[in-house]
Amino acid sequence: MKNKALLFINGDSPKTIPNLSGYDLIACTDGAFHYLKQLKFPLDKLDFISGDFDSHQIEEEILRQAQNHSFEIIETPDQNKTDFHKALEIIVEKGFENIDVYGGSGGEQDHFLGNLSVAYAFKDKLNLQFFDEYSSYYFIPKNFSISDVKGKMISLMPFPIAKNIETKGLKWPLHQEDLILGERIGTRNVADSQEVSIQYKKGDLLIFVGK
């Protein structure tokens, strides 16, 4: 498998362009194109733009830019899947498992929940990590650890349930406890050591790591 891909989707724009040097593939959906232009993103770094191109204004602008740059335009008209879902399928076909995503949160909240649903569908196939202005967030395996986090906010969100959770390195640890959406969740905890480890037996768990 190839190293790492970067994908921009149609949520809140990052304030600045992330460091592009660590990525072997960079892509965006057509809905993210508007904020990349505002950020003065170097379009020669893009490998492809995908989407259903339902806005003629955006489509015309993308086609015009494609004439001056080498990125590929991939139409994905299937209305049974989101543009994010279809972009991930393209990236997987190109041989990537590690994908960083910007623009996954913010904007219309049904989009945000839809993006989490897509990430959940791919959680066993991809190492998928979201970034926004407040945190990074992603689904974690049953045995997980993260370093260099002392003092950072750590939230654990069951999706919808995670059982027998054991944590080390958090201010408020969990000892063989359950988190259940609608009953008890693990938001706004704090890392009190440089390394945090989390183990759980059943279910699925989404972690948010503050900046």
N, C-alpha and C positions, 0 to 999 in steps of 0.2 A: 504494500500500500504506500501511496505517496504521503508526504508529511502533513501539511495543514492547509486548510482552505479558510477564506474569509468571505462572509456573506452579509450584505446590507439588505434589510427588508424594511417595509413601510410602517415604521413606528416613529418614535421620537428620534430626531437626528442626534448623533453624537456632537458634542461641542467642538471637537477637533478631530482631525483625521488620525486614526490609530497608526502606529508604526507598521508599515507594510512589508518590512524587510524579511519577516519570518514566515511569509506565506508563499506557497507554490501555486496557488490559484486564488483569484479575487473576482467576486461576482456580485451582482445586485439584481433585485427584482425591479420591474419597471416603475413601481410605486416609490422606490427609494431613490430613483434617479434625480428627482427634483432637489433633494437636500444634498446629494453629492455635488451637484452643480453649484449650489450656494456655498458649499465648503471649498469650492475650487479644487475638487478631487482630480488628480492626474488621470484622465480617462485612458491614457495609453497603458495604465497599469491594470485596467479591467480585462478579464478574460471573456466574460459573457454577461449579457443582460437578458433576463427571462421574464415571462409574464404573459397575460392575455392581451396586453396593449389595448385596453378598452377606452383609453383617452386618446383621441386622434392627435391632440396637441402634443402630448408626451411622445406618441409614436413618431410623429414627424420630426421632433427634435432629436430623438434617439437615432433615427435613420440618418439624419443630417450629420450627427456626430460620428456615426459609424463610418461614414465616408472619409473622415479625417483620422480615424483611429482604427486599431486592428481588432477591436472586440467583436465577439460573435453575438448575433441576435437570435434568441431561441424562443419561438412562440409556443406557449403552453395553454391552449384554449379550454382544456378540461375544467368545467365549472364544478365538478364534484370534489375537487381538491383546491386548497388555497395555493396562492403563488409561492408561499414559503415552502409548503410541502413539495410542490413540483420542482422548485429550485434545489431542494435537498436531493431529490431523486436524480437530478442531472449531475450533481456533484458526486454522488455515490457511483454513478455510472462512469465517471471520470477517474475513479479509483481512490477516493479520499474517505477516511473515517473520522478525522479530527477537524472539527469545523467551529470557528468562532463566529458569533452572530451579533450584529449591531442593528438597532431599530426594532428589537423584539418587544419592547415595552412602551408604555405611553400611548398617545393617540387615543383611538376609540378602544374601550376596554374589552369589547367582545373580540377585537383583534388580538389583544394580549392573551386572553384566555384561549383563543384558538391556537396561538403560537405555542402555548404550553401543551395543548392537546397534541399538536404535531410532534413536539419534542418527546412527549411520552410515547408516541407511536414508534419513534426511532431510537429510544433509549438503550435497547439491547444491540443495536447495530452501529451506533455512532457515539463518539465522544463529542457531545454537542454542548457548547458553553455560550450563554448570553452575557452581553455587557451593556450597561447603561451608565448614566451619570452617578448612580448611587451605589451600585453593587454589580457583582457577577452572580449568576445563578444557573443551576444545572441539576439534573438528576444524579444521584450518587449510588454506587453499588453497595452491597450489603456490608462490605468491609472497606472503609474509606479513611484516609488521613489527608490533612492539608497543613502546610508549613508556612512560616512567616506571617502569622495572622494575629499576634498578640495585640490586644486592644481593639480589634475590629469587631463590628457587629456580626453575629452569626445567627441566622434564623433557619429553623427546620420546619418545613411544611409537608405534612403527610399528603399523599396523593392516591386515594383519600385516606389511607390508613397505613401506619407503619408500626410493627409490633416488636416488643422486647428490645428497645433501644438502649444502648450503653454508650456513654460519651466520656471522653477524657479531655481535659484542657479547657472546659467551659466554666464560666463563673457559676452557672446553675446547671450542674450535671444531671444526666438521666441515668438511672440504674434499673435496667430491665423494665422500662416503662413503655407505654403505648402512646402514640399520638393519633388522633382521629379527627378528621375534618368535621367541624360542627360541634365537637366536644372539647378537644384540647389540642392546641398547636404550640410550636416551639419558637415563637418569634422574639426578636430583640434580646437574644442572649449575647454574651460577650466572651471572646477568647481571652483567658487569663494566662495563657502560655503561648509560646511560639508555634507549637504543634497541637492540632486538635484531631482526635480520632473518633470515629463514629462507627458503631456496629449495630445491625438490627437483623431480625430473623425473617420477618415476612412483610409484604407490602412494598410500597415505593416512597421514596423520600426526596424532596427537592430542597437544596441548600441555597441560601442567599448569603454571600460574603460581602460585607460593606467595604467601601474604599477607605 
